[in-house]
């Protein structure tokens, strides 16, 4: 009988020796110095590296839940410094490569397709886009070209399909370090415009117009905007060029007299609105 307590103590001691030396960390312990591993689960690591005072300090590797490498980069006192790489899951290859100084993007940031071809290159200066940004289709054909100044769009922007046809252009204007206007043009075929938008910024409010064209090149619609809502004149034309609808909008609602014509120019109806509420029944002059 006296030996039973001693046997229990020995069993407990052996179990303690067989147990892991530390728990599976889900985050870096406060104040930790040296190597560490953070785990997705008890058998799948999430991050591995070196720490100083509980902060990432040195080369860090992160992993996708499937075990493949997700990120690799250098850190100084918890802040990324130097080249940082991101990878697709399932060993899919390099996805993003960038350079950081004191945690801020500096130089070219490159994105890649899973097949390894370059998808986009964007230049940065102290975390702001600065210079010419270019993008490519999977086959290497140019997809976009944009100019940036201190993180703001500037100059001519272009987008292309994989055959080299121009899909969209923008001309962007800056003044005193702020975006003050742009002209956007959308194409649906070589040299054929389908939509064009002109916007200007004044006292923090964007205003302007948007116009559409039929496939035969005839103007199809014209709408004025202010503050992101339809505000002002609203017109539509038939494919033969005949005006078919005309009215006015306030705060995106029909207001005032709205007229509708047939494609041969005959007046069909005339209605009056007040901020979207119809005030009169359809009417048209005799004859």
Secondary structure, DSSP 8 states (H G I E B T S, - for coil): -THHHHHHHHHHHHHHHHS-SS--BSS--TT--EEEEEEEETTEEEEEEEEETTEEEEEEEEE-TTSSEEEEEEEETTEEEEEEEEE-TTT--EEEEEEEETTEE-EEEEEE-TTS-EEEEEEEETTEE-EEEEEE-TTS-EEEEEEEETTEE-EEEEEE-TTS-EEEEEEEEEETTEEEEEEEEEEEETTEEEEEEEEEEETTEEEEEEEEE-TTS-EEEEEEEETTEEEEEEEEE-TTS-EEEEEEEETTEEEEEEEEE-TTS-EEEEEEEETTEE-S--B----
